Amino acid sequence: MNRKKELYPKSTDFSVLDYECAYLPGKMVRMRYKYVHEPSKEFSSAVMQRGWRRFGRYYFYPTCQGCNECKSLRIDVENFQLSRSQKKAIKRNKDTSIVIQKPTVTSAHLSLYKKYHDFKSGKDGWGKKSITYHEYVENFVDGHEDFGKEVLYFVDGKLVGVDLIDLLEDGISSIYFFYDPDYQRLSLGIFSLLYQIKIARAMNLRWIYLGYWVDGCKAFEYKTNFKPLEILEGFYDVDEDATWERFLDEDDLKI
């Protein structure tokens, strides 16, 4: 039997009705979903290499009509080098405590999630977003199996950051990160990615899968500061081959 077809676990496939894009004004989003009943590390690795994402047991990628601006990015861990500002972020967090464990949900998680989204709503115009205990479990706890983890960041015993990640066969998939805006001075978003790179190197993993990037979208600008990067054009099923290429931006093209 074809190995690629063996990767497909029992699942329910569906798409959702188009909704307004959060990144490109005037555009509509359509997502293809695969609800996987028993996710495996092998399957997750295969689809992340092809541009998919995971929230809980939901695996998905965009199939928007008339738009292909979403691209997938991944950091080349082996060749990554710290910038001056990234070194400063590490120094700022010399007293930050870190715990890695299977994903959980507590009142501290939910309060921090709400505080972060309220902050982003006021600062960057995000839509107001609350989350219930059940919704948090469905999106960030379910489906972690033996490969999904949460990285918790504490300052003086207080939870100030939550990073959801998958430890895959060839890299780490960066799922979602939220933090306490009262601790912006720590640059926790930057630090969390640097810590993922540290984990990847310790586990001899080559890539950090960053999810989607849209050229010109402010929300994704931070991703291009972690170089070198590779970019994937399009999204692919497990029985299709996907080719990643070196990502070049304006800084790379300067002579």
N, C-alpha and C positions, 0 to 999 in steps of 0.2 A: 504493500500500500504506500502511496505517496506520503512522505513524512509531513509535508506542509498540510495536507488534508487531515492527518492524524492530530494536528495541533488544535483543531476546532473542537471546543467542548460543547456540551449541551447549552443551547442559548435560545433566547427569544429576540428576534430582530424587528425593529420598527423605526419610523421616522416621526418627527414632531411637526406640527404646523409651523409655518414661517413666523418668525418674530423679529422685532427690531434689533439691528446689530448695535452692540455697545461700543464698537470701535470705529465704524465707518458710518457717518451720518447719511441717511437716506437709503441704506442697504438693509436687506432682510437676510436672516440666518435660517438655514435648514440643516438639521443634524441627522445623521444616520446613527442609530444606537444598536448595540448588541448587549442584551442583558444576559450575563454569563452566570449560570447557576453555581458552578464550581470552578472558579478561576484558577489557573495554574501559573507558576512562574514562567514556564516555557511559552505558553500562549501569550502572556503579557509582554514578554521580551520580544516575541515575533511581531506583535502589532505596534509596539512602541517604535520599533525599527522602521515601521511603515507609516508613521505619522499619527497614530491613534492616541487617545488620552483615556484615562480611567478615573471615574468617580464612583467609589463603592463597587458594586457589581456591574455598573454601566460602563461599557467601552464605546467610544464614539469618535466621529470626525465630521467636519463640515462638508455638505454637498450643496452649497449655496448656488442658486441659479444666477448665471451671468456674472459671477465674481469668484476669483481664485486668489485673493490677496493674502489669505492666511497661509503662512509657510511654517514648517517645523524647523527648530534650531536645536543643536546639541553642542555642548562644550567638549573640546578635545582635551581631556584630562591629562594625557601623557605630555602634551606640549604647552599646557597652560603655564603662564608666568604672572605673578602678582604685579599689579600696578601700585603706584605710590599710595593712592587713595584706598586701595584694598588692604594694604599693609596697615594703614591707620585704623581701618575698621577692626582688624584683628586686635590691635593694641587697645582699642576702646572697650573690647569685650574680655579683657584679661580676668575680670572678676565675675563674668557671666558663667553660671553653672549649666551643664547640659546633661539631659537624660534621653536615652534612646530606648524605645520600648514599642510593643504592639500598640496600634491606635486605640485610644480610649475617649470617653466623653465625660466631663465633669461640669459642675456649675461654673468653674473657672474658665473652662474652654468656651462655653456658651457666652459668658459675659465678655470675654476678650474678643470673640468673634464679632459681637454686636458693637463693642466700642471701636474696633478697627473699621467696620463698615460705616458707622456713623461719621467717623473722622474722614474717611475717603469720600463720603457723600458731600460733606462740606468743602473739602479741599479740592477734589478733582471732579465733582459733579456726578459721582456714581449714584445710581438709584438707591433709595432707601432699601435696606435688606436685613430682615431678621431671620432667625433660624430656630426651629424647634429642636427638642432633644431627638425626636424621631428622624427629622430631616438631616441632622448632623450625623447620626448613626448611619443612615442610608448613603450619604455622600462620602463620609470620611472614615468610617469604622468597618462597615460590611465589606466583605470581599478581600480583606487584606491577606488572608491565608498565612503562608509562611514567608512572604516577601514584602508585605506592606508594613511600614514603620512610621512612628511619629518621633520627631526630634523636638524636645521641649527645652525652652530657654528660661532660666530663672535668674532674677537679680534679688539678692537678699531674701531668698525663699519665695518670692512672688513670681508667678507665671507671667512672662512678658512676650513670649513668642511660641508659636506652634508651627512646625514644618512637617507636612505629610509627604512621604516619599515611598517609592518602590525600589527595592534592591533587586535588580534584574540580572540576567546572565552576562550582559556586556556593559552594564552601566546602571545609573540611578535615574529614575524618572521623578522629576520634581512636580508634584501634584498641586499643592497649594500651601501658601504661607500667609499667616496673619500675625500681627504684633500689636503691642500696646503703644499708641502714639505718644504717650507721655515719655517714652524712651527713644524718641527719634534720634537723639544724639549718639546712640550706640550703632546706628546704621545696621539694624538687625537683618534687614532684607539682604544686604550685601554679605553680611557675616554668615547668614544661613547657607547661602550658595557656596561660600568658601569652605564651610564645614562639610558640605556635601562632597566637594572636591577632595577634601582630606579623607573622608570615608572611602571614596572611590579609589584613591591611591592605596589606602591600607588594604583594600580588598582586591587590588589589581584589576579594577574595572576601567574601561577606556572612556566612557561617555557620561555626560550629564544631559539628559533629555529635558529641554526647557519648555516644551509645549510650543504654542503658536506665537508667531511674530508677524506684525503688519507694518510695512514700511510707512514711516511718518506718524505712527500712533504713539503718543506719549507714554501710554501705559506699558509699552514693551521696550522702551529705549534702554532700560538698564541691562537688558539681556545682551546687547551688543558690546558691553564693556568687559565681557568674559571671553577673551580670545586665546587661541584661535577657535573659530566656530565652523560648523558645517550646516548646510541648509538643504532641506528636502522640498522639492517642488511636487505638490500633489499628495494624494493619500491613496493607500494601496491595501488590497486584501492579502491574506497570508499566502495565497497561491500566485501572487504577483511579486516581481522583483522591484526593489526601490533603490535608487542611486542617490547617495548624498554627495554634495559638492562643497568645496571650500567657500565659505561666506566671505564676501569682500564688501566693505562699506566705503564711505568717502575717505576715512582716515587711511584705510589700506591702499587706496588708489593714489594718495598724494605722493609726489615724487620728491 
